[in-house]
């Protein structure tokens, strides 16, 4: 299993340094009291045209949705990465903690990549504190989504968080 993926989001430079250390231009950043929004193109990707993400430090989440090229569709409405999210005035950073939640809005949430998570824990790539925090965040997400009819906006709204996506509320997909 690979070490945790680290990404850097530089608000001043308008860039996102991905886990492979490729610096990519970001179309837009927006800072809110609860997190950071970004959108960026995905040039050269065979299926995906662009991504939009919210980084939510308190929830330990990066929530993403993709815009696909014609003829393709995303595997889920939202992809929730469980991650340590470090916020700063001009730089944000995420450290992926292997667990992910696939959300089909109004229908279901599925916890995935548990095998990678367990391998990372066994290999010492996640210490006990990070591993426990990741599992708690994943369980909180799946439980919270289930309690709110698998509606992201309803679950986060109950926590005082209102996300928007390209000018639309999250539940207007």
C-alpha positions as CSV (number, residue, x, y, z in Angstrom):
1,X,0.0,0.0,0.0
2,X,1.2,3.5,-0.8
3,X,1.9,6.2,1.8
4,X,-1.1,8.6,2.3
5,X,-1.8,11.0,-0.5
6,X,-1.0,14.6,0.3
7,X,-2.4,17.6,-1.6
8,X,-1.7,21.3,-1.2
9,X,-4.0,24.1,-2.1
10,X,-2.3,27.4,-2.5
11,X,-4.9,30.2,-2.5
12,X,-2.4,33.0,-3.4
13,X,-0.9,31.1,-6.4
14,X,-4.3,29.7,-7.4
15,X,-3.0,26.1,-7.6
16,X,-3.6,22.6,-6.3
17,X,-0.5,20.4,-6.0
18,X,-1.8,16.9,-6.4
19,X,-0.4,13.7,-4.8
20,X,2.1,13.2,-7.7
21,X,3.4,16.7,-7.0
22,X,1.9,18.1,-10.3
23,X,0.8,21.7,-9.8
24,X,-2.5,22.3,-11.4
25,X,-4.3,25.6,-11.9
26,X,-7.5,26.1,-9.9
27,X,-10.4,28.1,-11.5
28,X,-11.8,29.2,-8.2
29,X,-11.2,29.1,-4.5
30,X,-13.8,30.2,-1.9
31,X,-13.2,30.2,1.8
32,X,-16.1,29.8,4.2
33,X,-16.0,29.6,8.0
34,X,-16.5,25.8,7.7
35,X,-14.2,25.0,4.8
36,X,-12.7,25.6,1.4
37,X,-14.3,25.2,-2.0
38,X,-12.4,24.7,-5.2
39,X,-13.0,23.9,-8.8
40,X,-10.4,23.0,-11.4
41,X,-10.3,21.4,-14.8
42,X,-8.8,17.9,-15.4
43,X,-7.1,18.3,-18.8
44,X,-6.1,15.1,-20.5
45,X,-8.4,12.9,-18.3
46,X,-10.3,10.4,-20.5
47,X,-13.5,10.5,-18.5
48,X,-13.5,13.5,-16.3
49,X,-13.7,17.2,-17.5
50,X,-13.4,18.9,-14.1
51,X,-13.8,18.5,-10.4
52,X,-15.4,20.5,-7.6
53,X,-14.4,19.9,-4.0
54,X,-15.2,21.1,-0.5
55,X,-12.5,20.6,2.2
56,X,-14.2,20.4,5.6
57,X,-11.6,20.3,8.5
58,X,-14.0,19.6,11.3
59,X,-15.6,16.7,9.6
60,X,-12.3,15.4,8.2
61,X,-13.7,15.3,4.7
62,X,-13.0,16.2,1.2
63,X,-16.3,16.1,-0.7
64,X,-16.0,15.9,-4.5
65,X,-18.2,15.8,-7.5
66,X,-17.0,15.5,-11.0
67,X,-18.2,16.8,-14.4
68,X,-17.7,14.1,-17.0
69,X,-17.0,14.3,-20.7
70,X,-20.0,13.5,-22.9
71,X,-20.7,9.8,-22.9
72,X,-19.4,9.2,-19.4
73,X,-21.0,9.4,-16.0
74,X,-19.5,9.5,-12.5
75,X,-19.6,6.4,-10.4
76,X,-21.5,8.2,-7.7
77,X,-23.1,11.7,-7.1
78,X,-20.5,12.6,-4.4
79,X,-17.2,11.1,-3.4
80,X,-16.2,11.7,0.2
81,X,-12.5,11.2,1.0
82,X,-11.7,10.8,4.7
83,X,-8.7,13.0,5.3
84,X,-6.9,15.2,7.7
85,X,-7.6,18.7,6.5
86,X,-5.3,21.5,7.6
87,X,-6.5,25.0,7.0
88,X,-4.4,28.1,6.7
89,X,-4.7,31.7,5.6
90,X,-3.3,31.1,2.2
91,X,-2.5,27.3,2.1
92,X,-4.6,24.3,2.9
93,X,-3.4,20.7,3.0
94,X,-5.0,17.3,3.0
95,X,-3.6,13.9,4.0
96,X,-5.8,11.1,2.7
97,X,-6.7,8.4,5.2
98,X,-7.6,5.8,2.7
99,X,-11.3,5.4,3.6
100,X,-13.9,6.8,1.2
101,X,-17.7,7.0,1.0
102,X,-19.6,6.9,-2.3
103,X,-22.9,8.7,-2.1
104,X,-25.8,8.2,-4.4
105,X,-27.9,11.1,-3.4
106,X,-31.2,10.1,-1.8
107,X,-30.4,6.4,-2.2
108,X,-27.3,5.0,-0.4
109,X,-23.8,5.6,1.0
110,X,-21.1,3.0,0.7
111,X,-17.9,2.8,2.7
112,X,-15.1,1.7,0.4
113,X,-11.4,1.1,0.4
114,X,-11.5,-0.5,3.8
115,X,-8.9,-3.0,2.6
116,X,-6.4,-0.2,1.8
117,X,-7.1,1.4,5.2
118,X,-6.4,-1.9,7.0
119,X,-3.2,-2.4,5.1
120,X,-2.1,1.2,5.9
121,X,-2.8,0.6,9.6
122,X,-1.0,-2.7,9.6
123,X,2.0,-1.2,7.8
124,X,2.3,1.7,10.2
125,X,1.4,4.3,7.5
126,X,-1.4,5.5,9.7
127,X,-0.7,5.8,13.4
128,X,-3.3,4.8,16.0
129,X,-4.6,8.3,16.5
130,X,-5.0,9.0,12.7
131,X,-6.5,5.6,12.2
132,X,-9.1,6.1,15.0
133,X,-9.9,9.6,13.7
134,X,-10.4,8.3,10.2
135,X,-12.7,5.5,11.3
136,X,-14.7,7.9,13.5
137,X,-15.1,10.3,10.6
138,X,-16.1,7.6,8.1
139,X,-18.7,6.2,10.6
140,X,-20.0,9.7,11.3
141,X,-20.5,10.3,7.6
142,X,-22.2,7.1,6.8
143,X,-24.4,7.3,9.9
144,X,-25.2,11.0,9.4
145,X,-26.1,10.5,5.7
146,X,-28.3,7.5,6.6
147,X,-30.1,9.5,9.3
148,X,-30.8,12.3,6.7
149,X,-32.1,10.1,3.9
150,X,-28.7,10.0,2.1
151,X,-29.0,13.7,1.3
152,X,-25.7,15.5,1.7
153,X,-27.3,19.0,2.1
154,X,-29.6,17.8,4.8
155,X,-26.9,16.1,6.8
156,X,-24.4,19.0,6.6
157,X,-27.2,21.5,7.0
158,X,-28.0,19.9,10.4
159,X,-24.4,20.9,11.3
160,X,-24.8,24.5,10.1
161,X,-23.0,23.8,6.8
162,X,-24.4,24.9,3.5
163,X,-22.4,23.9,0.4
164,X,-22.9,25.2,-3.1
165,X,-21.7,23.8,-6.4
166,X,-21.1,26.1,-9.3
167,X,-23.7,28.5,-8.0
168,X,-26.2,25.8,-7.2
169,X,-27.0,24.3,-3.8
170,X,-25.7,20.7,-3.4
171,X,-29.2,19.1,-3.6
172,X,-30.0,20.7,-7.0
173,X,-27.8,18.3,-8.9
